[in-house]
Amino acid sequence: MKFKTTLKCSGCVAQVASALDEIVGKENWKVDVAQPVKILEIESSNRTVDVDKIEDAFQQKGFKLEPIV
């Protein structure tokens, strides 16, 4: 799964990291902060991803994300 985010830097990623770790697992997500558009990639091979929880976590920190189809 991939999401376009409003994250800007590694500091922004750090703000949502603990929530992502809890929701999808520490080794199951990444954001490449070197790219102009920060894409959240989630590997969900063996667990169900609750997108609503991820959206809530981002909103609580002042960020947005949208699925990339």
C-alpha positions in Angstrom: 0.0 0.0 0.0 1.2 3.5 -0.8 0.0 6.9 0.4 1.0 10.4 -0.6 1.6 12.4 2.6 2.1 16.0 3.7 5.2 15.0 5.7 8.2 17.3 5.0 11.2 15.8 6.7 12.6 13.1 9.0 11.3 15.2 12.0 7.8 14.9 10.6 8.2 11.2 10.1 9.4 10.9 13.7 6.1 12.5 14.9 4.0 9.7 13.4 6.5 6.8 13.7 5.3 5.4 17.0 1.7 5.3 15.8 2.7 3.6 12.6 4.8 1.1 14.6 1.8 0.3 16.7 -0.7 0.1 13.8 1.3 -1.8 11.1 4.5 -3.0 12.9 7.9 -1.4 13.1 9.4 -3.2 10.1 6.3 -2.9 7.9 6.5 0.8 6.8 8.9 3.4 5.4 9.0 6.9 4.1 11.7 8.1 1.7 12.4 11.6 3.0 15.0 12.2 0.2 12.2 12.4 -2.4 10.2 15.6 -3.0 6.9 13.9 -2.4 7.0 11.9 0.8 5.4 8.5 0.0 4.4 6.2 2.9 4.8 2.6 1.9 3.3 -0.1 4.0 4.0 -3.8 3.6 1.0 -5.7 4.8 1.6 -9.3 3.7 0.6 -10.9 7.0 -1.6 -8.4 8.8 -4.6 -6.3 8.1 -4.0 -2.6 7.8 -6.5 -0.2 9.4 -6.3 2.8 7.1 -8.7 4.8 9.3 -6.3 4.4 12.3 -3.4 5.6 10.2 -5.4 8.6 8.9 -6.4 9.5 12.5 -2.8 9.3 13.7 -1.7 11.6 10.9 -4.5 14.1 11.5 -3.7 14.2 15.2 -0.2 15.3 14.3 -1.4 17.8 11.7 -0.6 15.8 8.6 -2.6 14.3 5.8 -2.3 11.3 3.6 -4.2 10.0 0.5 -4.0 6.5 -1.0 -2.2 6.1 -4.3 -4.1 3.8 -6.6 
